[in-house]
Amino acid sequence: MGTFLTSRHQAGAGQKARKIDLLVLFTDVSGTLEALRSAAKLARGLNARIRLLAPQVVPYPLPLERPRVQPAFLENRYRTIAERAEIETTVELRLCREYWKAVKDSLTPCSTVIIGRHRAWWNSRWWLTREDRIANRLRAEGHQVILVDTK
């Protein structure tokens, strides 16, 4: 079981009750920023809430509560990224042993997941990126996945 650290960035007061969660899966900084921008556009139209999920794998020699990088530093990093979305975002740093278990445990059935993806000029369609593989696995488990290409 992973450790949860949650922070909240609010970009406006008096917002209505949330009905839909949009989960942005952290992959890297530029991809996640692009995914957050897209999620913010969707959230405004749907009265949805954005959750930024950042699984952090802790190697087995280390105690789960004491990863190589201090959780406070990681949480601050992800919070800074979330603040750029300019919409209420919940940051969930999940310390875990297994990446997929952390992701799976964070999702509800039929979740909507937004992932930022890098497409190089030479990789337009022949090779699957890491983000493509993640999206395919999430879709196979019944989730809705939106891939956002970085500019």
MODELLER restraints for C-alpha pairs under 7 A, 6 or more apart:
rsr = mdl.restraints
at = mdl.atoms
rsr.add(forms.Gaussian(group=physical.xy_distance, feature=features.Distance(at['CA:1:A'], at['CA:96:A']), mean=6.69, stdev=0.5))
rsr.add(forms.Gaussian(group=physical.xy_distance, feature=features.Distance(at['CA:2:A'], at['CA:94:A']), mean=5.73, stdev=0.5))
rsr.add(forms.Gaussian(group=physical.xy_distance, feature=features.Distance(at['CA:2:A'], at['CA:95:A']), mean=4.96, stdev=0.5))
rsr.add(forms.Gaussian(group=physical.xy_distance, feature=features.Distance(at['CA:2:A'], at['CA:96:A']), mean=4.51, stdev=0.5))
rsr.add(forms.Gaussian(group=physical.xy_distance, feature=features.Distance(at['CA:2:A'], at['CA:102:A']), mean=6.70, stdev=0.5))
rsr.add(forms.Gaussian(group=physical.xy_distance, feature=features.Distance(at['CA:3:A'], at['CA:94:A']), mean=5.41, stdev=0.5))
rsr.add(forms.Gaussian(group=physical.xy_distance, feature=features.Distance(at['CA:3:A'], at['CA:95:A']), mean=4.95, stdev=0.5))
rsr.add(forms.Gaussian(group=physical.xy_distance, feature=features.Distance(at['CA:3:A'], at['CA:96:A']), mean=6.91, stdev=0.5))
rsr.add(forms.Gaussian(group=physical.xy_distance, feature=features.Distance(at['CA:4:A'], at['CA:92:A']), mean=6.37, stdev=0.5))
rsr.add(forms.Gaussian(group=physical.xy_distance, feature=features.Distance(at['CA:4:A'], at['CA:93:A']), mean=5.82, stdev=0.5))
rsr.add(forms.Gaussian(group=physical.xy_distance, feature=features.Distance(at['CA:4:A'], at['CA:94:A']), mean=5.04, stdev=0.5))
rsr.add(forms.Gaussian(group=physical.xy_distance, feature=features.Distance(at['CA:4:A'], at['CA:95:A']), mean=6.86, stdev=0.5))
rsr.add(forms.Gaussian(group=physical.xy_distance, feature=features.Distance(at['CA:5:A'], at['CA:92:A']), mean=5.68, stdev=0.5))
rsr.add(forms.Gaussian(group=physical.xy_distance, feature=features.Distance(at['CA:5:A'], at['CA:93:A']), mean=5.16, stdev=0.5))
rsr.add(forms.Gaussian(group=physical.xy_distance, feature=features.Distance(at['CA:5:A'], at['CA:94:A']), mean=6.73, stdev=0.5))
rsr.add(forms.Gaussian(group=physical.xy_distance, feature=features.Distance(at['CA:6:A'], at['CA:90:A']), mean=6.64, stdev=0.5))
rsr.add(forms.Gaussian(group=physical.xy_distance, feature=features.Distance(at['CA:6:A'], at['CA:91:A']), mean=5.34, stdev=0.5))
rsr.add(forms.Gaussian(group=physical.xy_distance, feature=features.Distance(at['CA:6:A'], at['CA:92:A']), mean=4.84, stdev=0.5))
rsr.add(forms.Gaussian(group=physical.xy_distance, feature=features.Distance(at['CA:6:A'], at['CA:93:A']), mean=6.58, stdev=0.5))
rsr.add(forms.Gaussian(group=physical.xy_distance, feature=features.Distance(at['CA:7:A'], at['CA:90:A']), mean=5.80, stdev=0.5))
rsr.add(forms.Gaussian(group=physical.xy_distance, feature=features.Distance(at['CA:7:A'], at['CA:91:A']), mean=5.34, stdev=0.5))
rsr.add(forms.Gaussian(group=physical.xy_distance, feature=features.Distance(at['CA:8:A'], at['CA:89:A']), mean=5.85, stdev=0.5))
rsr.add(forms.Gaussian(group=physical.xy_distance, feature=features.Distance(at['CA:8:A'], at['CA:90:A']), mean=4.64, stdev=0.5))
rsr.add(forms.Gaussian(group=physical.xy_distance, feature=features.Distance(at['CA:8:A'], at['CA:91:A']), mean=6.38, stdev=0.5))
rsr.add(forms.Gaussian(group=physical.xy_distance, feature=features.Distance(at['CA:9:A'], at['CA:83:A']), mean=6.28, stdev=0.5))
rsr.add(forms.Gaussian(group=physical.xy_distance, feature=features.Distance(at['CA:9:A'], at['CA:88:A']), mean=5.32, stdev=0.5))
rsr.add(forms.Gaussian(group=physical.xy_distance, feature=features.Distance(at['CA:9:A'], at['CA:89:A']), mean=5.42, stdev=0.5))
rsr.add(forms.Gaussian(group=physical.xy_distance, feature=features.Distance(at['CA:9:A'], at['CA:90:A']), mean=6.63, stdev=0.5))
rsr.add(forms.Gaussian(group=physical.xy_distance, feature=features.Distance(at['CA:10:A'], at['CA:87:A']), mean=6.32, stdev=0.5))
rsr.add(forms.Gaussian(group=physical.xy_distance, feature=features.Distance(at['CA:10:A'], at['CA:88:A']), mean=4.27, stdev=0.5))
rsr.add(forms.Gaussian(group=physical.xy_distance, feature=features.Distance(at['CA:10:A'], at['CA:89:A']), mean=6.81, stdev=0.5))
rsr.add(forms.Gaussian(group=physical.xy_distance, feature=features.Distance(at['CA:11:A'], at['CA:86:A']), mean=5.60, stdev=0.5))
rsr.add(forms.Gaussian(group=physical.xy_distance, feature=features.Distance(at['CA:11:A'], at['CA:87:A']), mean=4.94, stdev=0.5))
rsr.add(forms.Gaussian(group=physical.xy_distance, feature=features.Distance(at['CA:11:A'], at['CA:88:A']), mean=5.47, stdev=0.5))
rsr.add(forms.Gaussian(group=physical.xy_distance, feature=features.Distance(at['CA:18:A'], at['CA:47:A']), mean=6.16, stdev=0.5))
rsr.add(forms.Gaussian(group=physical.xy_distance, feature=features.Distance(at['CA:18:A'], at['CA:48:A']), mean=5.46, stdev=0.5))
rsr.add(forms.Gaussian(group=physical.xy_distance, feature=features.Distance(at['CA:18:A'], at['CA:49:A']), mean=6.03, stdev=0.5))
rsr.add(forms.Gaussian(group=physical.xy_distance, feature=features.Distance(at['CA:19:A'], at['CA:47:A']), mean=6.95, stdev=0.5))
rsr.add(forms.Gaussian(group=physical.xy_distance, feature=features.Distance(at['CA:19:A'], at['CA:48:A']), mean=5.97, stdev=0.5))
rsr.add(forms.Gaussian(group=physical.xy_distance, feature=features.Distance(at['CA:20:A'], at['CA:48:A']), mean=4.58, stdev=0.5))
rsr.add(forms.Gaussian(group=physical.xy_distance, feature=features.Distance(at['CA:20:A'], at['CA:49:A']), mean=6.15, stdev=0.5))
rsr.add(forms.Gaussian(group=physical.xy_distance, feature=features.Distance(at['CA:21:A'], at['CA:48:A']), mean=5.68, stdev=0.5))
rsr.add(forms.Gaussian(group=physical.xy_distance, feature=features.Distance(at['CA:21:A'], at['CA:49:A']), mean=4.91, stdev=0.5))
rsr.add(forms.Gaussian(group=physical.xy_distance, feature=features.Distance(at['CA:21:A'], at['CA:50:A']), mean=5.87, stdev=0.5))
rsr.add(forms.Gaussian(group=physical.xy_distance, feature=features.Distance(at['CA:21:A'], at['CA:51:A']), mean=6.88, stdev=0.5))
rsr.add(forms.Gaussian(group=physical.xy_distance, feature=features.Distance(at['CA:22:A'], at['CA:39:A']), mean=6.79, stdev=0.5))
rsr.add(forms.Gaussian(group=physical.xy_distance, feature=features.Distance(at['CA:22:A'], at['CA:48:A']), mean=6.78, stdev=0.5))
rsr.add(forms.Gaussian(group=physical.xy_distance, feature=features.Distance(at['CA:22:A'], at['CA:49:A']), mean=6.03, stdev=0.5))
rsr.add(forms.Gaussian(group=physical.xy_distance, feature=features.Distance(at['CA:22:A'], at['CA:50:A']), mean=4.83, stdev=0.5))
rsr.add(forms.Gaussian(group=physical.xy_distance, feature=features.Distance(at['CA:22:A'], at['CA:51:A']), mean=6.12, stdev=0.5))
rsr.add(forms.Gaussian(group=physical.xy_distance, feature=features.Distance(at['CA:22:A'], at['CA:112:A']), mean=5.46, stdev=0.5))
rsr.add(forms.Gaussian(group=physical.xy_distance, feature=features.Distance(at['CA:22:A'], at['CA:113:A']), mean=6.15, stdev=0.5))
rsr.add(forms.Gaussian(group=physical.xy_distance, feature=features.Distance(at['CA:23:A'], at['CA:50:A']), mean=5.85, stdev=0.5))
rsr.add(forms.Gaussian(group=physical.xy_distance, feature=features.Distance(at['CA:23:A'], at['CA:51:A']), mean=4.73, stdev=0.5))
rsr.add(forms.Gaussian(group=physical.xy_distance, feature=features.Distance(at['CA:23:A'], at['CA:52:A']), mean=5.89, stdev=0.5))
rsr.add(forms.Gaussian(group=physical.xy_distance, feature=features.Distance(at['CA:23:A'], at['CA:53:A']), mean=6.80, stdev=0.5))
rsr.add(forms.Gaussian(group=physical.xy_distance, feature=features.Distance(at['CA:23:A'], at['CA:112:A']), mean=6.15, stdev=0.5))
rsr.add(forms.Gaussian(group=physical.xy_distance, feature=features.Distance(at['CA:23:A'], at['CA:113:A']), mean=4.75, stdev=0.5))
rsr.add(forms.Gaussian(group=physical.xy_distance, feature=features.Distance(at['CA:23:A'], at['CA:114:A']), mean=6.11, stdev=0.5))
rsr.add(forms.Gaussian(group=physical.xy_distance, feature=features.Distance(at['CA:24:A'], at['CA:35:A']), mean=6.56, stdev=0.5))
rsr.add(forms.Gaussian(group=physical.xy_distance, feature=features.Distance(at['CA:24:A'], at['CA:36:A']), mean=6.60, stdev=0.5))
rsr.add(forms.Gaussian(group=physical.xy_distance, feature=features.Distance(at['CA:24:A'], at['CA:51:A']), mean=6.04, stdev=0.5))
rsr.add(forms.Gaussian(group=physical.xy_distance, feature=features.Distance(at['CA:24:A'], at['CA:52:A']), mean=4.78, stdev=0.5))
rsr.add(forms.Gaussian(group=physical.xy_distance, feature=features.Distance(at['CA:24:A'], at['CA:53:A']), mean=6.13, stdev=0.5))
rsr.add(forms.Gaussian(group=physical.xy_distance, feature=features.Distance(at['CA:24:A'], at['CA:113:A']), mean=5.72, stdev=0.5))
rsr.add(forms.Gaussian(group=physical.xy_distance, feature=features.Distance(at['CA:24:A'], at['CA:114:A']), mean=4.74, stdev=0.5))
rsr.add(forms.Gaussian(group=physical.xy_distance, feature=features.Distance(at['CA:24:A'], at['CA:115:A']), mean=6.02, stdev=0.5))
rsr.add(forms.Gaussian(group=physical.xy_distance, feature=features.Distance(at['CA:25:A'], at['CA:52:A']), mean=6.03, stdev=0.5))
rsr.add(forms.Gaussian(group=physical.xy_distance, feature=features.Distance(at['CA:25:A'], at['CA:53:A']), mean=5.06, stdev=0.5))
rsr.add(forms.Gaussian(group=physical.xy_distance, feature=features.Distance(at['CA:25:A'], at['CA:54:A']), mean=6.43, stdev=0.5))
rsr.add(forms.Gaussian(group=physical.xy_distance, feature=features.Distance(at['CA:25:A'], at['CA:113:A']), mean=6.83, stdev=0.5))
rsr.add(forms.Gaussian(group=physical.xy_distance, feature=features.Distance(at['CA:25:A'], at['CA:114:A']), mean=6.38, stdev=0.5))
rsr.add(forms.Gaussian(group=physical.xy_distance, feature=features.Distance(at['CA:25:A'], at['CA:115:A']), mean=5.63, stdev=0.5))
rsr.add(forms.Gaussian(group=physical.xy_distance, feature=features.Distance(at['CA:26:A'], at['CA:32:A']), mean=5.48, stdev=0.5))
rsr.add(forms.Gaussian(group=physical.xy_distance, feature=features.Distance(at['CA:26:A'], at['CA:52:A']), mean=6.76, stdev=0.5))
rsr.add(forms.Gaussian(group=physical.xy_distance, feature=features.Distance(at['CA:26:A'], at['CA:53:A']), mean=5.96, stdev=0.5))
rsr.add(forms.Gaussian(group=physical.xy_distance, feature=features.Distance(at['CA:26:A'], at['CA:54:A']), mean=5.11, stdev=0.5))
rsr.add(forms.Gaussian(group=physical.xy_distance, feature=features.Distance(at['CA:31:A'], at['CA:116:A']), mean=4.02, stdev=0.5))
rsr.add(forms.Gaussian(group=physical.xy_distance, feature=features.Distance(at['CA:31:A'], at['CA:117:A']), mean=5.62, stdev=0.5))
rsr.add(forms.Gaussian(group=physical.xy_distance, feature=features.Distance(at['CA:31:A'], at['CA:118:A']), mean=6.80, stdev=0.5))
rsr.add(forms.Gaussian(group=physical.xy_distance, feature=features.Distance(at['CA:31:A'], at['CA:150:A']), mean=5.85, stdev=0.5))
rsr.add(forms.Gaussian(group=physical.xy_distance, feature=features.Distance(at['CA:32:A'], at['CA:115:A']), mean=6.84, stdev=0.5))
rsr.add(forms.Gaussian(group=physical.xy_distance, feature=features.Distance(at['CA:32:A'], at['CA:116:A']), mean=5.27, stdev=0.5))
rsr.add(forms.Gaussian(group=physical.xy_distance, feature=features.Distance(at['CA:33:A'], at['CA:81:A']), mean=6.79, stdev=0.5))
rsr.add(forms.Gaussian(group=physical.xy_distance, feature=features.Distance(at['CA:34:A'], at['CA:116:A']), mean=5.98, stdev=0.5))
rsr.add(forms.Gaussian(group=physical.xy_distance, feature=features.Distance(at['CA:34:A'], at['CA:148:A']), mean=6.85, stdev=0.5))
rsr.add(forms.Gaussian(group=physical.xy_distance, feature=features.Distance(at['CA:34:A'], at['CA:150:A']), mean=6.05, stdev=0.5))
rsr.add(forms.Gaussian(group=physical.xy_distance, feature=features.Distance(at['CA:35:A'], at['CA:114:A']), mean=5.96, stdev=0.5))
rsr.add(forms.Gaussian(group=physical.xy_distance, feature=features.Distance(at['CA:35:A'], at['CA:115:A']), mean=5.65, stdev=0.5))
rsr.add(forms.Gaussian(group=physical.xy_distance, feature=features.Distance(at['CA:35:A'], at['CA:116:A']), mean=4.80, stdev=0.5))
rsr.add(forms.Gaussian(group=physical.xy_distance, feature=features.Distance(at['CA:35:A'], at['CA:148:A']), mean=5.84, stdev=0.5))
rsr.add(forms.Gaussian(group=physical.xy_distance, feature=features.Distance(at['CA:36:A'], at['CA:85:A']), mean=5.71, stdev=0.5))
rsr.add(forms.Gaussian(group=physical.xy_distance, feature=features.Distance(at['CA:37:A'], at['CA:85:A']), mean=5.72, stdev=0.5))
rsr.add(forms.Gaussian(group=physical.xy_distance, feature=features.Distance(at['CA:39:A'], at['CA:50:A']), mean=6.96, stdev=0.5))
rsr.add(forms.Gaussian(group=physical.xy_distance, feature=features.Distance(at['CA:40:A'], at['CA:85:A']), mean=6.39, stdev=0.5))
rsr.add(forms.Gaussian(group=physical.xy_distance, feature=features.Distance(at['CA:40:A'], at['CA:87:A']), mean=6.28, stdev=0.5))
rsr.add(forms.Gaussian(group=physical.xy_distance, feature=features.Distance(at['CA:43:A'], at['CA:49:A']), mean=6.26, stdev=0.5))
rsr.add(forms.Gaussian(group=physical.xy_distance, feature=features.Distance(at['CA:49:A'], at['CA:88:A']), mean=6.78, stdev=0.5))
rsr.add(forms.Gaussian(group=physical.xy_distance, feature=features.Distance(at['CA:49:A'], at['CA:89:A']), mean=6.76, stdev=0.5))
rsr.add(forms.Gaussian(group=physical.xy_distance, feature=features.Distance(at['CA:50:A'], at['CA:88:A']), mean=6.72, stdev=0.5))
rsr.add(forms.Gaussian(group=physical.xy_distance, feature=features.Distance(at['CA:50:A'], at['CA:89:A']), mean=4.89, stdev=0.5))
rsr.add(forms.Gaussian(group=physical.xy_distance, feature=features.Distance(at['CA:50:A'], at['CA:90:A']), mean=6.32, stdev=0.5))
rsr.add(forms.Gaussian(group=physical.xy_distance, feature=features.Distance(at['CA:51:A'], at['CA:89:A']), mean=5.62, stdev=0.5))
rsr.add(forms.Gaussian(group=physical.xy_distance, feature=features.Distance(at['CA:51:A'], at['CA:90:A']), mean=4.71, stdev=0.5))
rsr.add(forms.Gaussian(group=physical.xy_distance, feature=features.Distance(at['CA:51:A'], at['CA:91:A']), mean=5.93, stdev=0.5))
rsr.add(forms.Gaussian(group=physical.xy_distance, feature=features.Distance(at['CA:52:A'], at['CA:89:A']), mean=6.84, stdev=0.5))
rsr.add(forms.Gaussian(group=physical.xy_distance, feature=features.Distance(at['CA:52:A'], at['CA:90:A']), mean=6.03, stdev=0.5))
rsr.add(forms.Gaussian(group=physical.xy_distance, feature=features.Distance(at['CA:52:A'], at['CA:91:A']), mean=4.78, stdev=0.5))
rsr.add(forms.Gaussian(group=physical.xy_distance, feature=features.Distance(at['CA:52:A'], at['CA:92:A']), mean=5.98, stdev=0.5))
rsr.add(forms.Gaussian(group=physical.xy_distance, feature=features.Distance(at['CA:53:A'], at['CA:91:A']), mean=6.25, stdev=0.5))
rsr.add(forms.Gaussian(group=physical.xy_distance, feature=features.Distance(at['CA:53:A'], at['CA:92:A']), mean=4.91, stdev=0.5))
rsr.add(forms.Gaussian(group=physical.xy_distance, feature=features.Distance(at['CA:53:A'], at['CA:93:A']), mean=6.26, stdev=0.5))
rsr.add(forms.Gaussian(group=physical.xy_distance, feature=features.Distance(at['CA:54:A'], at['CA:92:A']), mean=6.05, stdev=0.5))
rsr.add(forms.Gaussian(group=physical.xy_distance, feature=features.Distance(at['CA:54:A'], at['CA:93:A']), mean=4.85, stdev=0.5))
rsr.add(forms.Gaussian(group=physical.xy_distance, feature=features.Distance(at['CA:54:A'], at['CA:94:A']), mean=6.06, stdev=0.5))
rsr.add(forms.Gaussian(group=physical.xy_distance, feature=features.Distance(at['CA:55:A'], at['CA:93:A']), mean=5.95, stdev=0.5))
rsr.add(forms.Gaussian(group=physical.xy_distance, feature=features.Distance(at['CA:55:A'], at['CA:94:A']), mean=4.64, stdev=0.5))
rsr.add(forms.Gaussian(group=physical.xy_distance, feature=features.Distance(at['CA:55:A'], at['CA:95:A']), mean=6.14, stdev=0.5))
rsr.add(forms.Gaussian(group=physical.xy_distance, feature=features.Distance(at['CA:55:A'], at['CA:96:A']), mean=6.85, stdev=0.5))
rsr.add(forms.Gaussian(group=physical.xy_distance, feature=features.Distance(at['CA:55:A'], at['CA:99:A']), mean=6.32, stdev=0.5))
rsr.add(forms.Gaussian(group=physical.xy_distance, feature=features.Distance(at['CA:55:A'], at['CA:102:A']), mean=6.33, stdev=0.5))
rsr.add(forms.Gaussian(group=physical.xy_distance, feature=features.Distance(at['CA:55:A'], at['CA:103:A']), mean=6.97, stdev=0.5))
rsr.add(forms.Gaussian(group=physical.xy_distance, feature=features.Distance(at['CA:56:A'], at['CA:93:A']), mean=6.97, stdev=0.5))
rsr.add(forms.Gaussian(group=physical.xy_distance, feature=features.Distance(at['CA:56:A'], at['CA:94:A']), mean=5.80, stdev=0.5))
rsr.add(forms.Gaussian(group=physical.xy_distance, feature=features.Distance(at['CA:56:A'], at['CA:95:A']), mean=4.90, stdev=0.5))
rsr.add(forms.Gaussian(group=physical.xy_distance, feature=features.Distance(at['CA:56:A'], at['CA:96:A']), mean=6.07, stdev=0.5))
rsr.add(forms.Gaussian(group=physical.xy_distance, feature=features.Distance(at['CA:57:A'], at['CA:95:A']), mean=6.01, stdev=0.5))
rsr.add(forms.Gaussian(group=physical.xy_distance, feature=features.Distance(at['CA:57:A'], at['CA:96:A']), mean=4.98, stdev=0.5))
rsr.add(forms.Gaussian(group=physical.xy_distance, feature=features.Distance(at['CA:57:A'], at['CA:97:A']), mean=5.26, stdev=0.5))
rsr.add(forms.Gaussian(group=physical.xy_distance, feature=features.Distance(at['CA:57:A'], at['CA:98:A']), mean=6.38, stdev=0.5))
rsr.add(forms.Gaussian(group=physical.xy_distance, feature=features.Distance(at['CA:57:A'], at['CA:99:A']), mean=6.22, stdev=0.5))
rsr.add(forms.Gaussian(group=physical.xy_distance, feature=features.Distance(at['CA:58:A'], at['CA:64:A']), mean=6.12, stdev=0.5))
rsr.add(forms.Gaussian(group=physical.xy_distance, feature=features.Distance(at['CA:58:A'], at['CA:67:A']), mean=5.46, stdev=0.5))
rsr.add(forms.Gaussian(group=physical.xy_distance, feature=features.Distance(at['CA:58:A'], at['CA:95:A']), mean=6.52, stdev=0.5))
rsr.add(forms.Gaussian(group=physical.xy_distance, feature=features.Distance(at['CA:58:A'], at['CA:96:A']), mean=5.88, stdev=0.5))
rsr.add(forms.Gaussian(group=physical.xy_distance, feature=features.Distance(at['CA:58:A'], at['CA:97:A']), mean=5.50, stdev=0.5))
rsr.add(forms.Gaussian(group=physical.xy_distance, feature=features.Distance(at['CA:59:A'], at['CA:97:A']), mean=6.55, stdev=0.5))
rsr.add(forms.Gaussian(group=physical.xy_distance, feature=features.Distance(at['CA:64:A'], at['CA:95:A']), mean=6.75, stdev=0.5))
rsr.add(forms.Gaussian(group=physical.xy_distance, feature=features.Distance(at['CA:64:A'], at['CA:96:A']), mean=6.86, stdev=0.5))
rsr.add(forms.Gaussian(group=physical.xy_distance, feature=features.Distance(at['CA:75:A'], at['CA:93:A']), mean=6.42, stdev=0.5))
rsr.add(forms.Gaussian(group=physical.xy_distance, feature=features.Distance(at['CA:78:A'], at['CA:91:A']), mean=6.76, stdev=0.5))
rsr.add(forms.Gaussian(group=physical.xy_distance, feature=features.Distance(at['CA:79:A'], at['CA:91:A']), mean=6.38, stdev=0.5))
rsr.add(forms.Gaussian(group=physical.xy_distance, feature=features.Distance(at['CA:82:A'], at['CA:89:A']), mean=6.19, stdev=0.5))
rsr.add(forms.Gaussian(group=physical.xy_distance, feature=features.Distance(at['CA:94:A'], at['CA:102:A']), mean=6.78, stdev=0.5))
rsr.add(forms.Gaussian(group=physical.xy_distance, feature=features.Distance(at['CA:96:A'], at['CA:102:A']), mean=6.24, stdev=0.5))
rsr.add(forms.Gaussian(group=physical.xy_distance, feature=features.Distance(at['CA:109:A'], at['CA:143:A']), mean=6.89, stdev=0.5))
rsr.add(forms.Gaussian(group=physical.xy_distance, feature=features.Distance(at['CA:110:A'], at['CA:142:A']), mean=5.58, stdev=0.5))
rsr.add(forms.Gaussian(group=physical.xy_distance, feature=features.Distance(at['CA:110:A'], at['CA:143:A']), mean=4.35, stdev=0.5))
rsr.add(forms.Gaussian(group=physical.xy_distance, feature=features.Distance(at['CA:110:A'], at['CA:144:A']), mean=6.26, stdev=0.5))
rsr.add(forms.Gaussian(group=physical.xy_distance, feature=features.Distance(at['CA:111:A'], at['CA:143:A']), mean=5.05, stdev=0.5))
rsr.add(forms.Gaussian(group=physical.xy_distance, feature=features.Distance(at['CA:111:A'], at['CA:144:A']), mean=6.01, stdev=0.5))
rsr.add(forms.Gaussian(group=physical.xy_distance, feature=features.Distance(at['CA:112:A'], at['CA:143:A']), mean=6.15, stdev=0.5))
rsr.add(forms.Gaussian(group=physical.xy_distance, feature=features.Distance(at['CA:112:A'], at['CA:144:A']), mean=4.67, stdev=0.5))
rsr.add(forms.Gaussian(group=physical.xy_distance, feature=features.Distance(at['CA:112:A'], at['CA:145:A']), mean=5.83, stdev=0.5))
rsr.add(forms.Gaussian(group=physical.xy_distance, feature=features.Distance(at['CA:113:A'], at['CA:144:A']), mean=6.14, stdev=0.5))
rsr.add(forms.Gaussian(group=physical.xy_distance, feature=features.Distance(at['CA:113:A'], at['CA:145:A']), mean=4.81, stdev=0.5))
rsr.add(forms.Gaussian(group=physical.xy_distance, feature=features.Distance(at['CA:113:A'], at['CA:146:A']), mean=6.24, stdev=0.5))
rsr.add(forms.Gaussian(group=physical.xy_distance, feature=features.Distance(at['CA:114:A'], at['CA:145:A']), mean=5.83, stdev=0.5))
rsr.add(forms.Gaussian(group=physical.xy_distance, feature=features.Distance(at['CA:114:A'], at['CA:146:A']), mean=4.75, stdev=0.5))
rsr.add(forms.Gaussian(group=physical.xy_distance, feature=features.Distance(at['CA:114:A'], at['CA:147:A']), mean=6.00, stdev=0.5))
rsr.add(forms.Gaussian(group=physical.xy_distance, feature=features.Distance(at['CA:115:A'], at['CA:131:A']), mean=6.93, stdev=0.5))
rsr.add(forms.Gaussian(group=physical.xy_distance, feature=features.Distance(at['CA:115:A'], at['CA:146:A']), mean=6.29, stdev=0.5))
rsr.add(forms.Gaussian(group=physical.xy_distance, feature=features.Distance(at['CA:115:A'], at['CA:147:A']), mean=5.04, stdev=0.5))
rsr.add(forms.Gaussian(group=physical.xy_distance, feature=features.Distance(at['CA:115:A'], at['CA:148:A']), mean=6.07, stdev=0.5))
rsr.add(forms.Gaussian(group=physical.xy_distance, feature=features.Distance(at['CA:116:A'], at['CA:147:A']), mean=5.89, stdev=0.5))
rsr.add(forms.Gaussian(group=physical.xy_distance, feature=features.Distance(at['CA:116:A'], at['CA:148:A']), mean=4.71, stdev=0.5))
rsr.add(forms.Gaussian(group=physical.xy_distance, feature=features.Distance(at['CA:116:A'], at['CA:149:A']), mean=5.91, stdev=0.5))
rsr.add(forms.Gaussian(group=physical.xy_distance, feature=features.Distance(at['CA:116:A'], at['CA:150:A']), mean=6.48, stdev=0.5))
rsr.add(forms.Gaussian(group=physical.xy_distance, feature=features.Distance(at['CA:117:A'], at['CA:131:A']), mean=5.77, stdev=0.5))
rsr.add(forms.Gaussian(group=physical.xy_distance, feature=features.Distance(at['CA:117:A'], at['CA:147:A']), mean=6.39, stdev=0.5))
rsr.add(forms.Gaussian(group=physical.xy_distance, feature=features.Distance(at['CA:117:A'], at['CA:148:A']), mean=5.76, stdev=0.5))
rsr.add(forms.Gaussian(group=physical.xy_distance, feature=features.Distance(at['CA:117:A'], at['CA:149:A']), mean=4.82, stdev=0.5))
rsr.add(forms.Gaussian(group=physical.xy_distance, feature=features.Distance(at['CA:117:A'], at['CA:150:A']), mean=5.95, stdev=0.5))
rsr.add(forms.Gaussian(group=physical.xy_distance, feature=features.Distance(at['CA:118:A'], at['CA:149:A']), mean=5.83, stdev=0.5))
rsr.add(forms.Gaussian(group=physical.xy_distance, feature=features.Distance(at['CA:118:A'], at['CA:150:A']), mean=5.51, stdev=0.5))
rsr.add(forms.Gaussian(group=physical.xy_distance, feature=features.Distance(at['CA:119:A'], at['CA:149:A']), mean=6.62, stdev=0.5))
rsr.add(forms.Gaussian(group=physical.xy_distance, feature=features.Distance(at['CA:135:A'], at['CA:145:A']), mean=6.10, stdev=0.5))
rsr.add(forms.Gaussian(group=physical.xy_distance, feature=features.Distance(at['CA:139:A'], at['CA:145:A']), mean=6.50, stdev=0.5))
